[in-house]
Amino acid sequence: MKKRTIKRPLEKSRYSPLVISLLYKLFDRRLTDRGIIEFFSEFTEPVSPAFMDTYIVQVYKESTGSSKRARLEEVLEFTLEHGGEKYLDSIVAKAIKKFSIDWLKSDEEGRKLLEELTKGKFPWDILSEKAEIVEGFKIPEKVSFIRSELRRRGYETTLHHLEEALSSLSTGNYSSANGQIRTLFEAFFIELMYDIKKSACKSGGCRKEFADMYCVPKENEAIKSFAELLHDKGAHPGKGEKHEAEFRLISAISWILYSMELSK
C-alpha cells in the first residue's frame, strides 16, 4: 500500500476544521471501535484513484492515533484530502441516516454540526432520492426547483434569503426563519420586477406593481394579505413557532413559484 500523508482540511471546503472536529466527536460518542470498523467496511470503493489499494476501513485500522477519536480525525482528514468532498459527503450522509436526524437535533454538538453543514451547502439530497433535511419541511421537488430557477434567473439575493430561511428552520431558529422569509418574499419581487421592467423599484412597491399587472382581484387581495402576515411579528399564544415558520415558508415558496409562472 502506498504511503499515506495527512494534511489539514482543504481550503474553501464545507469541511472546515470545526466540522471535522464535530464529526469525529459524533462517531466517537455513538459508535464503539468495532462499530466504526463495521461502518467504514460498508464503503467498498478505494479512497481515490491515486490510492487504489487503500480503503477507508483500512485507513482506520492502520491509523497511528493514540485514541479512537485521534484515529477518526486522521481518517476523516485523509479522506477529505485524497477522496475529496464527494467521498466525505457519502460518509456523512450514511452517518446521518444511521444516527438519525432527530438525534442530531437533540444534541448541542449535533445541532452545531447540522448548522455548519448547512452553511457549507451540504448536498442534503444525497441522503435519499427524494429527501430534504429541513425539519418538518419535506417538499424536496419544490425546494430543488425553486433553487435551480432562482439560479437560472440570477436572483442571487432571493436565493441567499431562501438558504438562510432553510438554515434557520433546520436548526430550530424559527424567529430568525420568519424574518428571512419576510425578506425573501420582498427580495423576490424586487428582482422579478427588475427582470420585467429593467428598472428598480422599492420592495413593497414591486410586489404591488406585480400584483396589479398579473393578478386577478382576489389574488391581488390574497398576496397583499400574505405580505401583511409576514410583517406581523406577533405569534399565536401557546402555539408552536415551528409550524408557523413552516407555514410561512411553504406559502412564500408557493407564491414565488406561482408568480414566476404568471409572469412568463
Buried (B, 14 or more C-beta within 10 A) or exposed (E): EEEBEBEEBBEEBBBBEEBBBBBBBBBBEBBEEEEBEEBBBEBEEBBBEEBEEBBBBBBBBEBEEEEBBBBBBBBBBBBBBBBBBEBBBBBBBBBBEBBEBEEBBEBEBBBBBBBBBBBBEBEBBBBEEEBBBBBEBEBBEBBEBBBEBBEEBEBEBBBBBBBBBBBBBBBBBBEBBBBBBBBBBBBBBBBBBBEBEEEEBEBBEBBBBBBEEBBEEEBBEBBBEBBEEBEEEEBEEEEEBBEBBBEBBBBBBBBBBBBBEBEE
